[in-house]
Amino acid sequence: MSSINNVIWIRHAITHTRTLVGWTDIEADLSDVVTLSRLRNRLPEDAIVVSSDLKRASQTADAIVGRRRRLPDDRGLREIHFGLWEGKTTKEIEMSHPVISRRFWTNPRGVSPPQGESWQDVGFRASDSIDRLIQQFPGDTIVAVAHFGTILSQACRANNADQETLFATSIANLSMTILRHDGDHRELLEFSKMP
């Protein structure tokens, strides 16, 4: 008999940047204390909190952890690595890499930015991290503070959907996406809800 884990994915607080920032390590804006407090109060008291090792996720996790157990940051929960596209606008990328950028957003399977990683790579990396945590903490609720691409990859995994199917869905900053893991079965319980 397998243990059931709920994983509550939370997208980090806003950063105010208009460029692609995958592995670029920028600060989160934690000034919305009302929403952060509301989010902290909605989380189960006995949950375990983990985050990506990028500042914007780590800072958000620290702001909502309360008295819950805080695990060390996990590099596997990072956002997609945009490679040479880091710090560039989508317009700049369309001009410098018109064919690959179009494929990256419309048919992303296996397509990587130059010197970056594909959406599949993000999914495998994040899945390895969350599966390890589930094995380590069977039956516990895990709050994972991460990024758009990371959360999207796990929603796709639970829904058996392709990345492009869910691209149209917004995963707002500080929103919650809840997945249930029961052995090899994953189920999307709630997608992208604000606190």
N, C-alpha and C positions, 0 to 999 in steps of 0.2 A: 504494500500500500504506500503510495507516494504522498509526500507533504504538499500542501498547497501554499504557494507564496503569491501575495499581491505585490506588484511592483508599481509604485506611483512615480511616474516620470514627471519632472517639473522642468520647464524651460527656464533658463537663467533670467535674471532681471535685464531690463533694456540697456543697451550700450550707446545708442544715438549715432552709430556709424552708418554710413550709406554705402560702404564698400563690402566686399566679401572678406570676412574674417573667420577663417577656419581655425588654424592653429596660432594665429596672431593673438597674443596674450594681452587683452585689454580689460580695463576695469568695468564693473557693472555699476549702474546708477541705482543705488539703494534708497533713494529719497522717498519712494512711495511706501512709507511706513505703514499706512493703513492696509494696503493690499498685502504686504508682507506679514503683518500681524494676522490678518484674516486667513491667509494661507497657513501660517504656523498653527493656528487654532483648529483648522480643519484636518490636520494630519493626526493619525493615531498616535497616542502618547508612547506606545511601546514600539514604534517603528524604529528602524535603523536607517541612518542618513549617510549617503555616500554621494560624491560628486566627481565630475571631471576635474582634472588637475589644472585646467585653465582658470584664471582669476575670476572671470565673470560667473562661472558656475560655482567655484569654491566659495566665493564671497556670498553668493545667494544662499548656498547651503548653510553657511555659518549664521546667516541672518534668520533662518527659519528653524534651525535645529532645536532650539529651546532646551529641554532637559533630556532629549532623546540621545541615544548613542550615536556618536559621529565617527564613522570609519575614515581611514586615510583616503585622500584623493586617489582616483583611479584613472590613469592615463588612457585606458581602453575606452573610456566614456567620452573622449574628446569629440569635437565636431569634425566634419570631413576636412581633410587637408587639401586646400585649393592650390597648392604648389605655386606656380608662377602667377596665378590669378589672385593670390592673397593681396589685399589692400587695393584692389582695382574695382571699378564700377562694372556693372553688367554691360553697359554701353562700350566701355574700353575693351572688355573681353570679346564682345561681338565683333569689334573692329579688328582686333589682333588675331583672333582665332574663330572666324565665322562658322566654319563647318563643325568643328569639334564642340564649340559652345552650344550650338543648336542641338546636337546629338546628346550632349551632357544633360540638358534640361528636358528633352522630349522623348529620348529613348536611352536612358542612362545605363542600361545593363553593360557593365564592363568598360564604360567610357571614363577616362581619367583626365583631369587637367594636366598640362605639362608639369612633370615633377610632383604631381599630387596623387590622390587616391580616388578610386571610384566609389559610388554609393554602395556597391557590393562590399568593398573593402571595409567601409564603415560598419555595415551590418554584421560582417563576420567578427570584427574587432569588438563591437559592443555586445554581441551575443556571447562571445567568449567570456567577457567580464561579468555580465549579469548571470550567466549560467554558473560561473564559479561562485559568485556570491550566494546564489540560491542553494548550491550544494553546501556551502559553509554555514548558512543560516536557514535550514529547512523549516518551513511553516511560518517564518517571520514576514512582516510587511517591510519592504525595502523602499525607501524614498531615494530616488536617483535624480540628482540635479544635473542636467546635461544641456544639450543643444538641439536645434531644429533637426539636423540630419540624423543625429543619434536616435532621437525619439521617433522620428519618421521611420527609420530602419526597423525599429522594434515593433511599431504598429503594423508595418507591412508583414513582418515575420508572424505576428499573431493572427493577422487577417489573411495570410497566404496571398497577399496582394503584391503586385509590382510597385516599385517606388513611384513610377509615373502616375499610377492610379490615385495615389494620395497626395501628389504634389499640389493639387488645387486646394487642399485643406490647409487652413491656417493653424499654426501652432503658436499661439501668442506667448509673449514673455509672461512668465509666472503662471502659465496655464498648467493643468494637470491632465495627464493621460494615464489611465489605470489599466494595467494588464494583469491577468491571472495566469499563473504558471502551475500546472498540475502534471508533474512528470514531463513527458514530451509534448503535452497538449498546452497550447497557449490560447488565451481568449482575450479579446479587446473588450473591456467592460465600459470604459468611458473615454471619449476622445476629446482632448483639447478643451477642457472646461476651465473657465476662470474661477478663482476662489470667491 
